[in-house]
Amino acid sequence: MDSSTNSLDDVSADSSAEFPDRVSMMEVRLQAQEDEITLLKSSLADALRRIRIHDQLLPLLKQQLIAVNPGASRMLNQVCCSDGCTSSRKLSSSSAVDGIRHPATSQLSETIATNANGHIVSMDHQTKPATLDRSTQTDPTLPVQDAGQDRLTLSRRVQSLHLEDALFPSEPLPEGTRAKLHRVPGMEEEDEEQEEDEEGGGEQEKELAWTSLVEEPIQPTTIRGLQREDFQDGSCSPEEPGSASVSLRTSDQNLSSRSGPLSTIQEGQKPLVRRNSEKLGNPERQRKRLDKKAASSANLLTRSPSLENRAKELVASAGSPGSRRGTYSQGQSIKMFIRGRPITMYVPSNIQNYEDLKMEPPSERLDLDWVYGYRGRDCRANLYFLPTGEAVYFIACVIVLYHINNRTQRHYRKHTDCVRCLTLHPDKVRVASGQTAGVDKDGKPLQPCVHIWDSTTLVTLQQIGLGAFQRGVGSVAFSFADSGAFLCVIDDSNEHMLSVWDCTKGTKHAEIKSTNEAVFAVEFNPSDSTNIITCGKSHVYFWTLNGGQFTKKQGIFGKYKKPKFIQCFVFSLTGDVLTGDSEGNILTWGKSAADVKTLGKGAKETFQIMRQTRAHEGSVFTLWTLHGGGLLSGGGKDRKIIRWSADLAPERECEIPEKYGAVRTIADVDEEELLVGTTRNAILRGTFSDGFVAIVQGHVDEMWGLATHPSQNIFFTCGHDRQVCLWNTEEHKLDWCITLEEYGLCADFCPNGSVVSVGLSTGRWMVLDLLTREVVSESTDGNEQLSVMRYSPDGSFLAVGSHDNFIYIYNVTESGRRYIRFGKCNGHSSFITHLDWSKDGKYIMSNSGDYEILYWDIAAGCKLLRNRYESKDREWASYTCVLGFHVMGVWLEGSDGTDINALCRSHDERMVAVADDFCKVHLFQYPCPKPKAPSHKYEGHGSHVTNVCFTHSDSHLLSMGGKDTCILQWKVFGAGDSRERLASASVSSTSTSSPEPVTS
């Protein structure tokens, strides 16, 4: 119910997560208590209705009685007060409901009884005196046994004072009298009397409150017991408007068999007196006030049907620890729990049978179409050129084979986490790639391993070392002297274990602890597979493998300065080892006799520096040997590529543009053309004479902002690297890129498609012209980061969601080039995460960091719509809010609220794509309101997926990774497309379960 929902919404998400069972029990208790209060109000309304009926009948009863039997007036005067019988004969509402006897009422019920002949006689009983002081007032109580029956008897006796009791048997009722008694006067004019009471009632009458009529606490169990007995006997029911006449007919029928005169009531008997009667005032005004209160309470009953049954079910559900499933009440609202916090969502009117809805995966599927980006910022030796004309490299969990002339891509997608290293077999066909360790959505570790696969067929040939490596695989290398029979692997454990594996059998041949320092590269000696070299932080190690055992010799720097890092090494045609270090030098290593003076007698030969060549300013990141014996070196700080002769004489050099970063790795296409991987995640193609151009580009840091153009095949991205980029989905290239002063987090295109707005990390936002790339407007809202930018469907408004909990609304004019502050939406208690506009552009739906769903009337001045039920049938121009009835089924069971970072509904409203925190992209059917909704699940990202978005024609879906800096472009195809595309998609479809909804 609404009150319990609102109260529980105030509970912090953290405390709810720690005590989910306690919060669930508390919610059940609150719902049960509220239902009992509602039952109490309904019973009081029933009592007031009965009092009103008696008050309306008493004047008519008196008039008819005097007209038929004039002698009865003296008897009535003895019972009624001199100031009018209406006020004196009213029963206390508390006595009528809870069964506690008022002194006068008790006295009347004890003294009036029916004898054996059916006559009413007087009976005297001793009753306990009751104090009448309001502060210490007590009433005589009934015995515990048969208390409920006595209360009901008392109520019926008081109700049974009808006209027939006051008539002698010989005097029948006049014709038509019973019909007059059965009609309740004043019922037709009830609304008019309420209006008159509101106009004529003064402050003194208003002081009489509802609570003043009830002086004793009423137990809900007693009320329910009385209601059940009354309903069974045909007495007045609070849910039946005509129950008053039914009650009168029943009483008349019960009394019609009585005969004999009515006994005279004792003159000394006290009249019926109501508590607080000194405040009643005018009986007519009091009657109108009671009518109004009864009517208002009756309205409550129509809104809460079957309250008693619902309370019973809620209490019963509290019996099982941790139970979070309630009952579904005719499809009004549904609750789902995130971190123990209930989120209420109302069922739209067009969904009649929610429980019968069948959720199916969408008929559409996704196929990986293109991969934007390259991982060069923290990986080495990860770019090779294949004889097929393809460059092979990796990013995230995907290894890309990019044909540099045809501009096509193929993808190897068998890795389950980020790929960290790559090497090419001597046959130039097989490829070995190693991945890092990871965890799945349940926290279960994913073990690192090495895949050996065929670059022509993309078939996995071997999976080596599953469960043998810790944290991940850092470096791999094939042996050359024996045509690649062995594979050397160094893992990312603290000891950096060095292991050699038999590629044919997939078994481990030898293993040893390498070093506690970082290891950057490993290679077999091309002429001797028993010699292996590793380098890294402050070391070069020369390993010899003999009989499954390793022996190690460390390179001696001698008189040369020991660099901090040995970044890379290669073998020259003469057999020497050439290393590049962090000092910018190329060192030539060779074997020499041991220095007996230094190492002592018996010392064997050592590896020492034979020559030092100054190569670059800053680090030497990569070395590459050419077929003719020449050498290529790539620098870090100076960004130079230098070509050296066989004797290390510089021949040619060039410098790559600064925006691409330093040289990370080099691969030669032929003797002239080169491929260069950079530290800013770009791959360049070119020659020394013509220069280099980028053929692959990507972001360098975490990305969050993504927007697709409303009519063109382009999209916009921004991230923590301060770059804002415009991409072309058809040509698969970067159209333009600019660097800002702060990093961007969100973006959206204006519906006319001429400008795009970007929200930054400082609360500042700007609008860029797509053609000129100039800033056409700029503003600042707050001093915290902005999380969402969203234009209204017609482009007349812009909504800016901030981490300061506000949504700022702007009027947009001049085709998106002029912005004027319209208002501010103030009501969220946490930062804004997502928002959407309605199709008419008048309303906004928003989510916040504390899992709150709010609705706003923008046309009415950014007004918060407190009655969320009114928005259940509203249609939304876009659907990116992660919380809502239509997307409730996308949540996994046990989610903590941050597991889904973004979602996007397709423009045809047939499917919804979801970006989760477990590197997956899901495709659900839309709408998706049921738990455990099935979906198609797609892998490829190596980090949390931060955003997803469909292109304007729904032909493609774009997904964006966080730390993997990867953008994946998925082709959307339907069930009617070819099965060959479906088979090549490498899709795994699973049924994902959602948080269990609790319906109310």
Residue, then its C-alpha position, 0 to 999 in steps of 0.5 A: m500500500d502507498s503509506s507502507t511504500n513511502s515509509l520504506d522508501d526512506v530506509s537507506a539502501d545500505s541498511s536494507a542490504e544488511f538486514p533484508d529479512r528485517v526490512s521485509m518483516m517490517e514492511v509486512r507488519l506495516q501493511a498489516q497494521e495499515d489494513e487493520i486501521t482501514l478496517l477500524k475506519s470502515s467499522l466506525a463508518d458502519a456504526l455512524r451510518r446506523i446511528r444516522i438511520h436511527d436518528q432519521l427514523l426516530p422523528l417519523l416513529k414518534q409522529q406515527l406512534i402519537a398518531v396511532n396511539p396518543g397514550a404513548s406520548r407519556m411513555l416516550n417522554q419518560v424515555c427521552c430528554s425534554d430537549g428532544c429525543t434525537s440527541s438523547r436516544k443516540l448511541s455512543s459510537s464507541s459503545a456500538v462498535d466495541g461492545i463496551r457498555h455505557p451505563a445507561t445503555s447497559q441499564l436498558s439492556e439489562t432491564i428490558a427482556t422478553n418473557a416466555n409469552g413473548h412480552i417485554v418485561s423489566m428485569d433488574h440486575q446489579t451492575k458495577p458503577a462506572t465513573l463519569d469523569r473523562s480522565t478516569q472514565t471506566d465502563p462495566t465490562l462483560p464476562v470474557q465468556d460469550a462477550g462477543q455474543d452479548r455485545l451483538t445482543l446489546s446492539r440488536r436490542v437497541q436497534s429493535l425499538h421499532l414502531e411495532d413494539a410501541l403498538f398494542p396487538s389490537e391496533p394494526l399499522p395503518e396502510g403504507t406505514r411500513a413503506k414509510l418506515h423503510r424509506v430513509p429520508g434525506m438520503e437523496e439530498e445528502d450532498e446538499e446537506q453537506e454543502e449547507d453544513e459547510e456553509g452554515g457551520g461555525e468554528q464551534e461545530k468544527e471543534l467536534a472531531w472524529t476522534s472525540l466520538v471514540e474514547e476507548p481503543i477498538q481492537p481490529t479482531t473484535i471489529r472483524g468478529l462483529q462484522r462477520e456476525d452482522f453480515q451473516d445475520g443480514s445486518c448493515s454492511p459497510e460495503e452495501p449502500g442499501s444495507a440500512s433498509v435491509s436491517l430494518r426489514t430484518s428487525d421488523q420481521n423478527l418482531s412481527s411475531r410478538s404479541g401483547p402490550l408493551s410494558t411500561i418502562q419504570e419512571g425512575q429509570k435514567p434516560l439514554v445519555r450519550r458521552n460528550s453530549e454537551k458538545l452536540g449542539n443543534p441535532e440537525r447540524q450534528r446529523k449532517r456532520l455524521d452524514k458527511k463523515a460516514a460518506s467520507s469513510a465509505n469512499l475509503l472502503t471502495r478504494s480498499p476492497s477485501l482488506e481483511n483477506r489481504a491483511k491475513e495473507l500479509v501476516a501469513s507471508a511473514g511466517s517464512p524468514g526472508s519472504r518477499r512475495g505478497t499478493y497481487s491485487q487486480g493488477q494495481s501495482i507491483k513491488m520489486f526489491i533492490r538491496g532490500r528496498p521496495i520499488t513500487m511500479y503501477v501496471p498500465s491499464n492495457i495489461q489486464n492479466y499480468e500473471d498470464l503474461k508470457m515472456e519470450p526472447p526477442s526474435e531479433r538477434l545481434d551479430l558483431d559487425w565492427v570493433y572500434g579501438y585498439r589496446g596499446r596504452d598498456c600492452r606490448a608486442n600485440l600487432y602483427f601483419l598476416p599473409t592474408g593482408e590482415a592486421v591482427y590485434f586485440i581490444a577487450c575480449v575480441i581479437v580483430l583481424y582487420h584487412i587494411n585494404n578491403r577495410t573489413q573485419r573478422h573477429y575471434r571471440k572465444h576469450t572470456d575476459c580481456v586479452r593481454c598478449l598475442t604472438l604469431h606462430p612461425d607458420k604465420v597462420r596460427v596465433a596464440s593469445g592469452q587472457t586475464a582472469g576475471v569473475d562472473k556475475d556470481g563472483k565465481p573466478l574465471q581462470p586465465c588460459v592461452h588459446i592457440w587458434d587458426s587465423t584462417t578459420l578462426v577455429t580454436l586448436q588448443q586451450i592451454g593452461l586452464g587453471a595453471f596460471q594466476r591472475g592472467v597471462g602476461s607474455v607468450a612466445f612460440s619457439f622457432a628452431d623446432s617450427g613452433a613445437f613449444l609455447c613459453v608463457i609468463d603469468d601475472s602472479n607475484e613470482h611471474m611463473l615461467s612455463v614451457w608447454d608442448c603445443t601438440k599435447g597441451t601439456k606442461h614441459a617445465e616451470i620455474k619462478s621467474t622474478n618478483e619484478a614486472v616482466f615485459a617480454v619473453e622470446f625463444n632464441p630463434s636458433d636454439s629452443t633451449n634458450i629463452i630470454t625475459c626482460g622487465k624491471s631492472h633485469v635481463y635474464f637468460w634461461t637454459l632449459n635442459g631435461g625439464q629443468f631451468t638454469k638462469k643467468q642474469g645480464i651484467f650491466g658492468k660499467y653501464k648505468k643500469p636502467k630502470f626498465i628493459q622495455c623490449f628486445v630482439f635477436s639480430l641476424t648475428g645471434d646477438v640480443l638487442t634490448g631497448d631500455s627506459e634510458g633511450n639506449i639500445l644495448t647489444w648483449g653477448k657472451s663473454a668469459a667470466d670475470v674471475k677476479t669479480l666472480g671467483k674461480g669456477a665462474k662460467e661464461t656470462f652475458q654482458i653489454m657489448r655495445q651501447t647505442r643512443a637511440h631515442e629521447g625517453s624510452v625505447f618501447t619497441l624493436w623490430t627486425l627487418h628481413g634484410g637485417g635492418l632494425l626499427s626502433g620506436g620511441g616514447k617521449d620523442r614519438k620517433i620511428i628510426r630505421w637502423s642498418a645491421d650495424l646500428a647506423p641510423e638510416r631514416e626517421c620520422e615522427i608520428p603526430e602528437k595526438y596519437g601518443a608514443v610508439r608502442t609496437i611496429a609491424d612491417v607490411d613490406e620493406e617500406e610500408l609499416l603498421v604502428g600501434t601507439t600508446r593512445n590506442a591508434i594504429l597507423r599505416g604509412t611509410f617514412s617518405d609519405g608519413f602515417v595516417a590512422i586506420v584504427q582509433g579509439h578512446v584512451d580512458e573510461m567512456w560513458g557518454l553515447a548518443t546516436h544521430p536522429s536521422q544519420n548513421i553517425f554516433f557521438t562518444c565522450g569519456h574520461d580522456r577529455q575526447v569527444c568523437l563523432w563516428n560513422t557507422e557505415e564507413h566504420k571510421l572516426d569523422w572528427c575528434i576534439t579535446l576538451e578542458e574537462y572530460g565528458l560523461c553524457a551527450d544527446f543530439c538535438p532532434n534536428g540533428s545539427v548540434v549535440s550537447v555534451g555534459l561535463s564533469t564539473g557541471r558545465w555543459m556545451v553545445l557543439d555544431l556538427l559541421t564546424r565543431e564550434v561551441v555554439s552555447e555553453s552553460t553551467d548547472g551546479n558544481e557536480q558532474l552531469s549524468v544525463m542530457r536529453y532533448s524533448p521530442d520536438g527539440s523545444f526543451l533540454a533536460v540536464g540531470s546532475h549529481d546535485n540531485f536536480i534536473y535543469i530544464y532549458n527552453v531551446t530556440e534557434s535550431g538548438r543554438r540558444y538556451i534559456r533556463f526554464g525551471k528546475c526539478n527539485g525532489h530527488s534525494s540522490f543523484i540523477t542517473h537516467l531520464d526520459w521525455s513523454k511523447d507529447g513533450k510535457y512530462i519527464m520520468s527520472n531515476s536516481g542513485d537511490y533507486e527512485i522513480l519520479y515523474w514531473d510535469i514540465a509544462a506546469g512549471c517542473k512540478l513533481l507528480r506525487n501521485r505516480y499512479e497517474s503516469k502508468d499509461r503515459e507513453w514515452a518518446s524514449y526509454t532509457c530509465v533502468l527502473g520502470f514497469h516496462v523494464m522490470g524483467v531485465w534485472l537479475e535476481g539479487s541485483d544491488g542496483t548498480d548491476i545495470n548501467a544503461l538500457c535503451r529501447s529500440h525505436d520500433e518498441r520491439m526490443v530493449a538492449v541492456a548494458d550490465d556490470f558483468c561485461k555483457v550486452h543483453l537483448f530483451q523483448y519489449p516490454c519486459p515486465k515479468p521476472k526471469a525474462p529470457s534474453h539473448k546475451y552477448e560477450g565481447h567487452g572486457s569491462h563493465v558496459t557503460n552504455v548502449c544505444f540503437t541507431h535511428s533505423d534500429s539497424h545497429l546497436l552500439s555498446m560502450g565499455g568502461k575501462d576496456t575503452c572499446i566500442l562494439q557495433w552490433k548488426v541487428f537482424g531478424a528471425g527471417d535472416s539467413r541461418e548462416r549469419l546466426a551460426s557465425a554470430s557466436v551467440s549464447s542465449t540464456s534465460t536470466s532471472s530478475p529480482e523477484p517482484v512483490t505485487s500489491 
